[in-house]
Amino acid sequence: MTDLALNPHTLPGIRLFDMPDQVAVITGGARGLGAVIAAGLASAGAATVIVSRNLQEASETAAQIQSAWGVRSFAVTCDVGSEQAVTAMVQQVLDQTGRIDILVNSAGINIRGPIHQLSLEQFRDVQRTNVEGTWLTCRAVIPHMITRRYGRICNIASALGVVGLANRTPYTSSKGAVVQMTRALGLELAQTGVVCNAICPGPFLTPMNIPIADTEEARLHIIGATAMNRWGELKELQGAALLACSPAASYMTGSLLTVDGGWTAR
């Protein structure tokens, strides 16, 4: 009997992880996880739009990606917590490219400390970027994707959206919200050709985490919490991002891809 999975008549005409002619918008794409994800998408043939509040950093990252992979890459400045700025950013991308196939919401901040030592404004700052920024960017891009009956939304949540950690109430609250936003959007968009999934990274040594890399807290409660007992290497997130952003994700929506060295398995 012929295995239907191997029957050439059941297979698509393109390789599932190839993204030629697609346009990917990556918020927070100038450095850290966002920049690594942008590079991974460029390696699969996608044009990349590097979105950041820091235009110089974003332009440098875009130039490096274009030089390395030979695909179009350019920078757009945007504060994702501003409704007006997000609307303008999306329109600028559409004016320059005519399409947005992939949205990666990687812009994020972290403010640490015991709850009684944090101000309400600090808590709100984290929600504004991590939650409101993700929501605003999704809202601005989704109508275009629905019109074209195709889209891949990849929200960067966190293992700390699934498990708790002391002295992280602003960040864990925000990432838990991103997890639930992803699930709700997955259901909302299920009949549109647009899928929405989230990656939940564990401890990666990004610029956000460098200040705590050598602390006792990190050794005991962060690195020590992973089964692999180490920081993740940035490149180790690219595979999950390629899956979530590619045609291969066509039957996956509202899902969480956890890349955490075994943290949440315990």
N, C-alpha and C positions, 0 to 999 in steps of 0.2 A: 504494500500500500504506500502511495506517495505521501510523504510528510508535507502537509499543507504549508508549514512554516518555511519549507525549503523550495516550494513550488515557485518558479520565477514569475508566474502570473499573479501571485499574491503579494509580491514585493514591490515597493515604491520605485519610481524611476530615478531617485537620487539617494545618495547615502544619507542616512538619517541624522548624522551629526554635522553635515555640511551646511553652511549658511551663506552661500554666494548671493550677492545682490541684496542681502538683508541689511537693515540699519538698526543698530543697537544703541540705545540711550542708557548711559550708566551714571547715575547720580553718585556723588562721592567718589568719582572715578579717577581723581587726580593722584591718589596714593592708597596704600594699604590694600585691603581686600578688593576694593573697587577697581583699582588699577590692574591687579592681577586677573580679575575676571574679565576686564576689558581686553587684556592681552590674549586671554584664552579664546574669547569670541573672535578676535581678529585673526587668530591662527586658523579658525574654521572658515574664514572668508568674509566675515561681517564687517561692514563699515561701522566705526565706533564714534559716538559723540560723548566726549568726556565733560561731564557737568560738575562744576565745583564753584564755591564762593571765591576761590583763589584762582583767578584767570591765568596767572603766570604758571602756577603748578600744573593746571589742567592743560595748558598749551604745550608745556614740556613733555608731559605724559603722552599727549596725542602725537607729538612729533616722533617720540621714541617708538610708539606703536606703528606708525605709518612707515618709518624707516625699517623696522624689523620685519613686518609682515606684508608690506606693499599694498595695503588696503587703505582706503580713505579714512582719516581720523582727524577730527577737529574739536576744539574746545568751545564751550558755551558757559558763561558765568551765570549762576543762579543761586539764590537763597531758597531752598526748597520749602522753608517754613512760611514763605510769602506767597499768597494766592496770586497776586499780580505778577510776581517774578516767574512763577511756574508757568502761568498762561503764556507769558512772553517767550519763555524758553522753548516750550513745545511748538509754538508758532514759528519761531526762528528755525528750529530743526526741520519742520515741514516745508518751510520756504526754501531751505537749502537742499533737502533730500527728496521731498515729495512723499515720504513714507516713514513710519516707525513700526518695525516688526517686533522689536524686543525692548522691554523696559526692565532694567535692573535697578532696584532701589537700595543703594548701598550707603547713602549719606546717613551718618549717625554720629552722635556724641555720647559721652559717658561722664557723669559726675558722681563720684564715690563719696561715701561717708555715712556715719550713723544718722538715722533719721532726725534725731533731735539736734544735730549739728548742721542740717541742711535747711536752706530757705525755701519757701514756696516758689520763689522765682527760679531757683536752681532746678527744682522738680519740673516746673513748666518749661524751662529751656530744653530739657531733654525730650519731653513729650512733643514740643513744637517741631523739632528736627526729626526725631525718630518716628513719631506717629503721624502728626499732621503733615509732615513732608511726604511721607509715603502715601498717605491718603490723597493729598492734593495732586501729586504727580500721576497716580493711577487715574484719578478722576479726569485729568486733562488729556491723557493718552487714550483711554479706553474707547471713547466715541470713534476715534479714527480707526482703531483696530477693529471695532465691531463693523464699521462700514466696509472694511476690506475682508471681513470674515476670517481674520487670522491675527494672532498675537500671542506673544509669550511674555508674561510678567513674572519676574523672579524677585521676591522680596528677601532682603538679607535680615533675617531675624537673629536668633542666638539660641544656643543651648540654655541660656538663662531666661529664655521665654518659656522653657519647659520645666526647668528645675530652679530652685532658689539659691541665693548666696547672700550672706550677711553684708550689710553696708552697701547695698546696690538697689535700694528701692526705686530710684528714678529709672535706672536702666532696665531692671527686670520688669517693671510695670510697662515700660514702653515696648519691650520685645514680646511680652505676653500679648499686648495689644496687636502687634504686627502678626503674630501667629493667628489670632482670631480673625483679623482683617483678611488674611490670606484665605482662610477657610470660607469665610462668608463670600468673598469675591469669587472663589472657585465655584461655589454653588450659583451665584448670581450670573456668571458668565458661561455656564456649562453648555448652553445651546447656541453660543455665538461664534464658535471657532477660536475663541480666546481662552487660554488657560492661565491660571495664576497659582504659583507654588512658592514655597519659601525654603531657603537654606538656613539651617541652624548651626552655625559654626561653633565649635568649642574654643579652647584657648589657642589663638594664633598670635604670634608676636608682631602685631601691627603697631603703628605709631601710637595708637590709643592705649596699648598695653605695656609699652616700653617702660613707663614710670614705675610699674609694679613688678617688672620682670624678675628682679633679684630680691624681692621681699620674702619674708618668712610666710606671709599670708599666701603668696603665689605658690610657694613650694608645698605648703600643706593642703590648701583648700582649692587650688586651681589645677596646677600640674599634678599634684598628688591625687586629685579626684579622677584623673583619666586612667584608663586601664593601660595605656601605652606610656604613661609617666613622662610625657614630654610636651613641649609646645608643638602645635601644628606648623608645618612649612606652608608658606603662602600658596605655592604651586599645588598643594594637595586639595585646594578648594576648586580648582579649575574643572575637574571632571564632573562634579555635581552641577556646576554652573552650565557647562556645555549641555548636559542632559536637560536641565530645566529650560534652557533657552532655545533648544533645537526642535526640529520637526519630530524628533523621537518622543517628545513629551505630549503627543497628541491625545493620549488616553490617561493623562495624569493631571489632576487639578485639585486645588485645596490641600495639597500634600506637603509634608515637611521632609526635607532631605537633611538628615543630621550627620554632620562631619565633625566629630568631636573626640576622636581617639578613644571612644568607649566610655565617655563620661556618663551619658544618660542611660547606658546599659546596666549600670550598677544600681 
